[in-house]
Amino acid sequence: MGQSFFNAHLKKHAMPFGSIDDFGPLIETYKDKKIVMIGESSHGTHEFYEWRARISKELIEKHGFNFIAVEGDWPACHQVHQRIQNRSKENPLRTLSHFSRWPTWMWGNLEMADVIKWLSEWNDQGHSVGFHGLDVYSLYESIEQVKKSVENKKPQILEVVKEFYSCFDPYLHNEKAYARSLFQYPEGCAEEVSSALEEILKSNIQNDEAFFDAVQNAKIIRNAEKYYRTMITGEDSWNVRDHHMMETLERLMEFYGSEARAIVWAHNTHIGDYRATDMLLANQINIGGLARERFGEKNVALIGFSTYAGSVIAGAAWDGKMEIMKVPEGAPGSLEYYLHSATNFIGAKQFYIEMKKVKDVEIFNDFIGHRAIGVVYHPTYESRGNYVPTIAAKRYDALIFIDKTSALSPLEIYFDRDKIPETYPFGAHM
């Protein structure tokens, strides 16, 4: 089957869009799902953030979705949660300054400021939509949050908890220093973090949101320590991270109740089913595939994003300065190449495709390169490492294609060089 067959099927099934109303059929299909995951093929593209937010707004305001969970640190996202619950009145730009881990632009951007504004306004009308972080990196921030929570809720165990976490004191809030120490002291603080979590769980603190936050931070500390350990030992830290994301999502679904429905924002490499990529050969998993396995495919929708060319915010090196970089035209033979080639035939430069409607199209059902831009990016060498072999019809339930995209609008936020960068060490691909 060649390009002409592909074009004919896309002309029939591709849905051009210019407004949120054009997504009506897609939203109608997924409005009753327990979980809708919405991806992105980069962390620095304006259109991905814009349309992801618009779709989420429809799901929240018209179909009762309860919370958004994102590929971000729990403590910083909790500041957003507090702000949109109107427990804080700080300026949204100030709220976003809490995202001080490189790359700060991932959540510290004007597009996210707009998200905070509309969620705050929605909750101000009597709703209680949440915003939460799924990621695993926030070791020291989570330690401080646990101490505060325990002091407020169960002060009699504070000294015990502080003693367990004092294992990290010699590294002076420097995550990188702790990770390096594992070469010399491989036992690290693994036993202490497990003991602290156990102490909190058995403390009989009232099971409310504050307790949930304390336990979540204690779990992050345990899993962050494990993540840094696997980075040093050469084990698969990717799986530690995505298992933590899945554990967090499950806890949130339980906390919000039996009728809870969630929206997840993360890179395509996290939300697109791992079983339809070469991740399977590397024994790697991701939250999209795990969610289908855990909740059932009929209860989960996976929506990917793709672009052919344009510009993006990224860095040339870890902890490097953010730059507006050119996104080269999609590599010949890639999924992006075929989608771009069909645009004139379809008569639209942006459209979405429900994969169940193109299950007979070979290009969507064979392994084919699918672009994945990371926070560390080298456009010149993109073809060597930024295309994930993908069976698109099995990886996603729907794919949104925008032929030409633009860089998002980052804020100038100081980042802490003692923190392990977000997405490290996989940022060249996601």
N, C-alpha and C positions, 0 to 999 in steps of 0.2 A: 504494500500500500504506500503510495507516494504522497507528495505535498498536495496534489489536486484532491485526493480522497480526504485528506486531513482538512483542507480548506472547506470542502463541501459540508463535512460534519460540523465544523465550527460555525459556518454560516447558519446552519440550522439550529445549533444548540447554544452558541455563545450568546450571552446576554449583555449588550452594551449598557454602560451606566454613565450618568452625569450628575445624578442626584440620588439621595437616599431612597427616594420612591422607587427607583429602578431595581433596588435590592428587595423589593416586596416579595417576589416569589421565593428567594433564598431564605429570607427571614421567616416566611410562613412555613417553610419546610423544617426549619430548625428551632422554632419558637418553643417547642415542647420538650426539647432535649434537656437532660440534667446538666450537661457540660457542653459549652461551645468554646473551642479553642481557636484563637485567631492568631496566625503567625506573622512573619515578616521575613524577607530574605536579606535584610540588613538591619542594624540597630541605628541607622542614621538617615532614614528616608522619610521626608515629610509626608508623602502621600500614604504610606503604610500607617503612620500614626493617625493621620486625619481620618481615613476611611475605617480603620479599626475602631476608633472612637465613635464614629457615626453609627456603625452597625451596633456597637455595644449600647449606645444610647437608645436605639429602637428596642433592643432586647430588654433593657431595664425599664424604660418608661412605659412600654406598651405590653410587655409580656412578663414582668415581675421577676426578672433575674435578681439575685440577692447580693452578689458581690463580684468584684473583679480581682483576680489573683495574677500577679505578674512576675516576670523573671527579674526580681529585684530583692534587695535585702529587707528582711522583716522589720528591723527597727526604723529604717528610713521610711518604708511604706506605712508603718504604723503612724508616723507623723502625718502622712497624707490622710490616713483613715480618721485620725482625730480631727483634722481640718474639715473634711467633708461631712463629718458627723456634727460639725459646728460646735465642737467642744473647744475649739481654738479659732480665733479670728485673725490669725496672722496672714499677711499677704501671701498668696500662693507662690510667688517667686521666692519668698523666704522659706516656705515649707519645702520647696524643691532643693534648697541649699543643703538640706540634710543628706542628699545623695552625694557624699564626698568621696566615694570610691571611684577610681578610674575604671571605665570612661564615664565621667560625670554627665556627658551629654545624653546618655542612654535614657535617663529619666529627667534630668535637669534641662528642660527645653520649654519653649513657649507653647508648643503643642500640648504638653502636659499641664501647663498652667491653665489652659482652656478646659481641660478635662476636670481639674479640681474645681473650677468655677461652676461648670454645669452640674457636677455631682453635688456640690454644696447647695446649689439652688434647688435641686431635686429633693435632697434630704430636708431642706428647710420647709418643704411642703408636707412634712409628716412622715417621710419615708426614712429608711435606715440602711441604705446600700453601703456595703463595706469595700475597702480597698486594702489588699494584703500582699506581702512579698513571699515568694516561694523559695528564695535562694538560700544558700548555705554558708555564705562567706563571713557573716558579721560576728566574729569571735568575741572581740573585746566589747563591742557595743552591746551585744547580748548579755555578757557578764554583768555589765553595769545595770542593765535593765532588770535582770534577775535580782540583783541585790536590792534595788529600789522596791521591786514588787514584794519581796520577802519582808523587807523592813516595814512596809505598809500593812501587809496581810498576816504575817506570822513572824513577828520580830524575835520570838524565842528560838527560832532555828537560824537566825541571821549569821551568828558567829560560826556555826557549823558549815554553812554554805560558803561563807567568805574564806574559811580555812581550806576547803576543797579547791576553790578557785585561786587561792594564793599560789598554787603551782605555776600559774602564768605570770606572776609578778616580776620574776627576773628579766622578762623580755620587754618590759616597759611599754606595753600596748603596741608592740611591733609584731604584727602577724608574720612578717617575713623572717624576723629573728627567731620566732618560735619554730617555724618550718625548718630553718637551717639547723636548729638545735637537735632535731630528730636524727641527724646523721650521727651525732655523738651520744645522744641519750634516746635510743629508739623507743623506750617505754613511754616517753613523754608524759602527758597528763591524762591518758586514756582512762585509767582507773578512777581518777579524781572526778572527771566530768560525769562518768556514769553514776558514781556515788552521790554527787550533788543532785542529779536528776531524780534518783531514787528517793532522796531525802525530801524533795519537794513534792513528789507524787504521793508519799505516805503522810503528808503533813495535815491532811484533812482541812485544807483551806477551802472556803466556800467556792463552789464551782461556778464562777461567773467569768465575765470577759477578762478581768484582771488576772485571774488564775490561769485562764487559757493562755494569755500573753506570757505569763511567767513560765509555764510549762513549755510553750513553743520556743522561747528563748533558750531554755535549758536544753531542749532537743537540738537546737541549732548549734549550741556550744559543743555538744557531744559529736554531732555530725560534721561540724567544721573541723574539729580536731582530727576526726577520721579522714576527712577530705585532704587536709594538709599532709597527713601521714602517708596516704596513698600517692600523693604527688612525689614524695621523697623516695618511697619504696619502689616506684615504677608500676604499681598496680593501677587499675583503671579508675581514676578519680571521676571521670565522666559519669559512671554508673552510680557512684556514691551521691553525686549531686542530683541526678534525676530521680533516684530512689527517695532522696530527701524531699524533692519537689512533690513527688507523688504522695508521700506520707503527710506532708503539709496540706495538700489539697484534700485528702481524705479526712483529716482532722477538721478542716474548715467545713466540709460538707456535713459532717456529724454535728458540729457546733451550731450551724445554721438550721438544722432540723431536717426531718424526713422529706420535706418538700423543697429542700434547698436546690437552687440552680446557680451554676457558676459560669463566669466568663474568664478564660485564661488568655493572657497575652504573653507570648514568648516567641523566640526565633523559630523559623520553620524546622530547624534541626532538632528542636525539642518537641514541637507539636505534631509534626508529620510522622506517621507511624513508622517506627524504626524497622519493622519487618519488611517494608517495601523499599529499603535502601541497602547500601553496602555495610551499614552499621551491623546488620545481622551477622555478617561474616566476621566482624571484629568482636563479636560477643558484647556489643553495646546495646543499651536500651534507651528509651526516652519516655517522657511523660505522656505523649500522645498515644503510643502503643500500649503503655501500661494502663492508661485510662480506659481504652477499649477493652482490654482484658479484664480489668477490675469491675467496670460498670456495665459492660456490654456494648457492642457496637451500635445498637439501636438507640442507646442513651447518650452517645457522644458524637459531636460533629467537629471535624478537623478542617479548618479553612486556611489555605496557604496563600501567600502573596508572591508575585514575581514581577520582574522588570527587565526590559531589554537594554536600556541605556539611560544616561542622565548624569546625576551627580549625587554624592553621598558624603556624610560626615564620618570620618574614621581617623585612625592614627597610623603612622608608618612604623611604630614600634611600641612595645609595652610601656606604659606611663608616658608616652610621647604626646606632643601637642596635637589637639584636634585640628583637622584640615578638611576643607572642601575638596574632595577628589572626584575626578571624572570616572564615571562607570562606563567602560568600553562596551561596544555593541556585543550582544550575546555571541558566544563562540559558535561557529558553524556546526550543525548537528546537535546543538543543545536544545532543550525544551524551549528556552527563550527565543532561539533562532526560529523555530517553527511557528511559535505564537506570533512573533513579529511578522513573519512572512505572510501570515494569514490576515493581517490587519486591513490591507486594502481590499481584499476579497470580502471581508465582513463589513467593511465600511465604518470601522470604529477603532480607536486607539486604546481603548480600555474596556474590558469586559470580564465577566466571570463565567465559569463553566462548572456545572454540577457533574461530578465524575460518573455518576450512575447513568448519565445520558450519553456518555462517549465510551462506554465499556468495550465497544467493538473496534475502537480506533487504535491501531497498532502503536502509534507514537506514545499514547498514554498507558499502554500495557506492556511495554518493553522497558528494560533498564536504559535510561537516557540521562545525560548530564543535566543537572538542574542547579542554577546559580545559588550560591550561599556566600554572602559577603559578611566578613567578621568585623570586629572593632579594630583589629590590626589588618590592614589591607594594602596590597601592592597591585594596583591595576595592571601594570606592565606584565606581571607574572600570573595574572588571574587564572589563565587556562590550566596552570599546573596544579592548582589546589582548591579552586573555588567552585567546583561543579560536583555535586553529590549524585552518584548513580541512583536513579529513582524510577520506580514504577508509579507514575503520578496517580493513576486511577485507584491504586491501593493505598497510597500514602495519604491522600486527602479525600474528603467528601466534596470539597469544592476548591477551586483555584481562582484567585483574582489576579488578572494580568493588567499592568499599566505599562504601556510601551516606553514612555519616557518619564522618569521621575526626577525629583529635586532633593537637595539636602535639607534636613530639618533645621530648626532655628535654635541652636544651643545657647544656654546661659553660661556666663563666665563664673564657674564655681571652683574654688580651691579644692584640690584633691590631696588626700593624705597618702604620701608615698610609702608609709609603713604598712598600708593595707594591701593585701593580695588583690590584684585587679579583678573586676567582675569578668566572668567567662574564662579566666585564666585556668589552664594553659591552652584552651581550645579556641581562642578568639580570632584566629585567622580564618575560621570557617563558620563561626556563628556569633 
